[in-house]
């Protein structure tokens, strides 16, 4: 069963569950992160997973077996 209600974890809309922009800016200073992010932005599925993980780090375990998403998680995890 799921945890408590997350006020920031919106479903499909643009507003809910947005990542912390300060964190994102910090991450983008790392060339490795920027490279992986650029690739992720071309893949809506990876992008959605990344946003989910940034707004809800416990979601990372959900993608542990997905090589494409795991690569992204590995580079963003230190910033969580």
Backbone as a chain_set.jsonl record, in Angstrom:
{"seq": "XXXXXXXXXXXXXXXXXXXXXXXXXXXXXXXXXXXXXXXXXXXXXXXXXXXXXXXXXXXXXXXXXXXXXXXXXXXXXXXX", "coords": {"N": [[0.771, -1.214, 0.0], [0.278, 2.293, -0.656], [1.958, 5.27, 0.607], [1.277, 8.13, 2.7], [-0.871, 10.84, 1.543], [0.593, 12.744, -0.986], [1.076, 16.066, -1.244], [2.367, 17.309, -3.349], [2.585, 15.536, -5.385], [1.326, 15.501, -8.084], [-0.776, 14.114, -10.685], [-0.963, 13.72, -14.026], [-0.728, 16.388, -14.761], [0.945, 19.596, -15.418], [1.798, 21.139, -13.246], [1.967, 19.683, -10.768], [4.212, 17.909, -8.623], [6.668, 18.962, -9.457], [10.201, 19.123, -9.868], [12.672, 20.391, -7.545], [13.904, 23.421, -8.421], [16.321, 24.591, -7.737], [17.882, 22.444, -7.021], [17.981, 21.191, -9.512], [19.419, 23.083, -11.03], [21.869, 22.992, -9.714], [22.608, 20.347, -10.231], [22.912, 20.456, -13.025], [25.302, 21.704, -13.376], [27.149, 19.78, -13.384], [28.913, 18.104, -15.794], [28.493, 15.434, -16.596], [25.939, 14.839, -15.622], [24.496, 16.754, -17.077], [24.796, 15.773, -19.661], [23.494, 13.266, -19.578], [20.966, 14.153, -18.872], [20.288, 15.664, -21.139], [19.972, 13.646, -22.995], [17.856, 12.308, -21.804], [15.812, 14.153, -22.077], [14.957, 13.809, -24.629], [13.423, 11.644, -24.494], [10.34, 10.969, -23.54], [9.351, 9.124, -21.646], [11.525, 8.547, -19.962], [12.019, 11.097, -19.011], [9.643, 11.608, -17.582], [9.922, 9.693, -15.576], [12.216, 10.637, -14.312], [11.327, 13.113, -13.291], [9.429, 12.171, -11.531], [11.044, 10.768, -9.716], [12.599, 12.838, -8.697], [10.754, 14.399, -7.356], [9.809, 12.59, -5.638], [11.815, 10.743, -4.089], [11.697, 8.067, -3.185], [10.578, 6.712, -5.244], [12.593, 5.886, -6.869], [13.432, 3.228, -6.535], [11.566, 1.833, -7.938], [12.385, 1.945, -10.55], [14.726, 0.566, -10.705], [15.36, -1.685, -12.225], [15.302, -0.89, -14.815], [17.31, -0.22, -17.339], [17.735, 2.138, -18.883], [16.525, 4.199, -17.441], [17.706, 3.814, -14.989], [20.355, 4.618, -15.373], [20.094, 7.386, -15.477], [19.037, 7.853, -12.924], [21.231, 7.065, -11.383], [23.016, 9.207, -11.803], [21.582, 11.403, -10.835], [20.983, 10.782, -8.225], [22.962, 11.446, -6.162], [22.28, 14.078, -5.679], [19.906, 14.158, -4.435]], "CA": [[0.0, 0.0, 0.0], [0.972, 3.577, -0.779], [2.13, 6.068, 1.817], [0.28, 9.185, 2.86], [-1.086, 11.658, 0.35], [1.67, 13.689, -1.258], [0.44, 17.254, -1.819], [3.083, 17.762, -4.536], [2.672, 14.466, -6.372], [0.233, 15.565, -9.044], [-0.788, 13.063, -11.692], [-0.418, 14.046, -15.328], [-0.644, 17.831, -14.996], [2.265, 20.209, -15.449], [2.185, 21.769, -11.987], [2.232, 18.788, -9.649], [5.416, 17.102, -8.556], [7.826, 19.523, -10.151], [11.43, 19.041, -9.088], [13.224, 21.591, -6.944], [14.723, 24.028, -9.476], [17.664, 24.841, -7.225], [18.555, 21.147, -7.168], [18.204, 20.965, -10.942], [20.508, 23.959, -11.458], [23.092, 22.445, -9.117], [22.911, 19.137, -10.977], [23.289, 20.761, -14.396], [26.692, 22.159, -13.39], [27.954, 18.583, -13.578], [28.813, 17.767, -17.223], [27.945, 14.083, -16.748], [24.497, 14.98, -15.411], [23.948, 17.514, -18.201], [24.789, 14.888, -20.828], [22.431, 12.278, -19.381], [19.705, 14.906, -18.901], [20.004, 16.024, -22.528], [19.454, 12.426, -23.611], [16.552, 12.027, -21.184], [14.814, 15.101, -22.589], [14.44, 13.323, -25.909], [12.625, 10.448, -24.222], [9.303, 11.378, -22.57], [9.213, 8.128, -20.57], [12.646, 8.755, -19.04], [11.785, 12.41, -18.423], [8.585, 11.457, -16.589], [10.491, 8.937, -14.46], [13.14, 11.518, -13.605], [10.548, 14.08, -12.521], [8.825, 11.431, -10.418], [12.089, 10.458, -8.739], [13.05, 14.065, -8.049], [9.745, 14.887, -6.431], [9.547, 11.501, -4.702], [12.991, 9.876, -4.216], [11.413, 6.655, -2.935], [10.173, 6.108, -6.517], [13.784, 5.387, -7.56], [13.509, 1.758, -6.486], [10.638, 1.342, -8.947], [13.049, 1.926, -11.846], [16.046, -0.046, -10.544], [15.611, -2.705, -13.241], [15.163, -0.291, -16.138], [18.661, 0.299, -17.589], [17.705, 3.497, -19.417], [16.172, 5.112, -16.359], [18.683, 3.621, -13.908], [21.525, 5.454, -15.675], [19.728, 8.733, -15.073], [18.932, 7.846, -11.458], [22.576, 6.993, -10.818], [23.66, 10.521, -11.814], [20.842, 12.409, -10.038], [20.847, 10.316, -6.836], [23.753, 12.209, -5.182], [21.703, 15.409, -5.448], [18.597, 13.999, -3.794]], "C": [[0.802, 1.262, 0.0], [1.091, 4.292, 0.548], [1.025, 7.09, 1.935], [0.127, 9.968, 1.575], [0.068, 12.639, 0.2], [1.059, 14.907, -1.931], [1.115, 17.722, -3.104], [3.058, 16.746, -5.659], [1.517, 14.441, -7.337], [0.312, 14.457, -10.078], [-0.165, 13.521, -12.992], [-0.137, 15.519, -15.553], [0.764, 18.375, -14.966], [2.72, 20.692, -14.088], [2.628, 20.808, -10.91], [3.561, 18.08, -9.749], [6.612, 17.656, -9.306], [9.051, 19.44, -9.259], [11.865, 20.403, -8.57], [14.208, 22.227, -7.934], [16.145, 24.325, -9.017], [18.502, 23.576, -7.348], [18.923, 20.9, -8.623], [19.376, 21.812, -11.434], [21.85, 23.459, -10.936], [23.552, 21.228, -9.915], [23.473, 19.45, -12.355], [24.711, 21.315, -14.512], [27.647, 20.993, -13.616], [27.805, 18.144, -15.033], [28.214, 16.387, -17.488], [26.421, 14.118, -16.617], [23.869, 15.676, -16.616], [23.816, 16.633, -19.443], [23.638, 13.88, -20.728], [21.063, 12.954, -19.448], [19.311, 15.249, -20.336], [19.421, 14.827, -23.268], [18.049, 12.122, -23.087], [15.463, 12.919, -21.769], [14.262, 14.686, -23.942], [13.535, 12.108, -25.725], [11.588, 10.768, -23.145], [9.152, 10.409, -21.397], [10.3, 8.325, -19.508], [12.456, 10.07, -18.293], [10.733, 12.322, -17.311], [9.114, 10.726, -15.35], [11.417, 9.828, -13.636], [12.383, 12.509, -12.727], [9.899, 13.398, -11.312], [9.854, 11.185, -9.324], [12.569, 11.704, -8.001], [12.031, 14.601, -7.068], [9.422, 13.839, -5.367], [10.688, 10.478, -4.797], [12.731, 8.392, -3.944], [10.955, 5.94, -4.207], [11.365, 5.507, -7.266], [13.842, 3.866, -7.617], [12.624, 1.117, -7.546], [11.328, 1.14, -10.303], [14.416, 1.225, -11.816], [16.374, -1.06, -11.639], [15.454, -2.191, -14.667], [16.485, 0.388, -16.479], [18.699, 1.755, -18.058], [17.462, 4.523, -18.311], [17.182, 5.011, -15.22], [19.926, 4.483, -14.134], [21.283, 6.89, -15.203], [19.669, 8.834, -13.548], [20.31, 7.842, -10.812], [23.266, 8.369, -10.787], [22.905, 11.565, -10.984], [20.781, 12.06, -8.549], [21.689, 11.125, -5.835], [23.164, 13.578, -4.838], [20.377, 15.339, -4.714], [18.68, 14.291, -2.303]], "O": [[1.885, 1.318, 0.583], [0.398, 3.953, 1.507], [-0.042, 6.936, 1.34], [0.896, 9.788, 0.63], [0.465, 13.289, 1.167], [0.576, 14.813, -3.059], [0.505, 18.459, -3.878], [3.469, 17.056, -6.777], [0.792, 13.448, -7.404], [1.393, 13.918, -10.314], [1.052, 13.696, -13.059], [0.625, 15.865, -16.456], [1.686, 17.685, -14.532], [3.916, 20.661, -13.796], [3.588, 21.095, -10.196], [3.989, 17.695, -10.837], [7.477, 16.898, -9.744], [8.967, 19.656, -8.05], [11.467, 21.439, -9.102], [15.236, 21.629, -8.25], [17.073, 24.312, -9.826], [19.673, 23.623, -7.726], [20.03, 20.458, -8.931], [20.231, 21.321, -12.17], [22.852, 23.504, -11.649], [24.733, 21.094, -10.235], [24.407, 18.789, -12.81], [25.264, 21.389, -15.61], [28.804, 21.187, -13.991], [26.695, 17.843, -15.471], [27.512, 16.189, -18.48], [25.707, 13.501, -17.408], [22.833, 15.241, -17.118], [22.839, 16.737, -20.185], [22.9, 13.674, -21.692], [20.117, 12.401, -20.009], [18.142, 15.14, -20.706], [18.496, 14.97, -24.068], [17.167, 11.725, -23.848], [14.323, 12.485, -21.936], [13.206, 15.166, -24.355], [12.951, 11.607, -26.686], [11.925, 10.831, -21.963], [8.856, 10.83, -20.278], [10.026, 8.276, -18.308], [12.702, 10.15, -17.089], [10.91, 12.891, -16.234], [8.794, 11.093, -14.219], [11.403, 9.777, -12.407], [12.74, 12.725, -11.569], [9.83, 13.966, -10.222], [9.567, 11.373, -8.141], [12.907, 11.638, -6.82], [12.397, 15.196, -6.054], [8.839, 14.153, -4.329], [10.562, 9.47, -5.493], [13.478, 7.543, -4.431], [10.941, 4.71, -4.256], [11.181, 4.713, -8.189], [14.251, 3.288, -8.624], [12.889, 0.003, -7.999], [10.925, 0.291, -11.098], [15.169, 1.286, -12.788], [17.547, -1.272, -11.948], [15.472, -2.974, -15.617], [16.764, 1.469, -15.962], [19.59, 2.512, -17.674], [18.107, 5.57, -18.258], [17.48, 6.007, -14.56], [20.487, 5.02, -13.179], [22.158, 7.519, -14.609], [20.187, 9.783, -12.959], [20.537, 8.529, -9.816], [24.013, 8.665, -9.854], [23.513, 12.51, -10.483], [20.555, 12.933, -7.711], [21.19, 11.462, -4.761], [23.515, 14.167, -3.815], [19.788, 16.375, -4.405], [17.673, 14.207, -1.6]]}, "num_chains": 1, "name": "protein.A"}
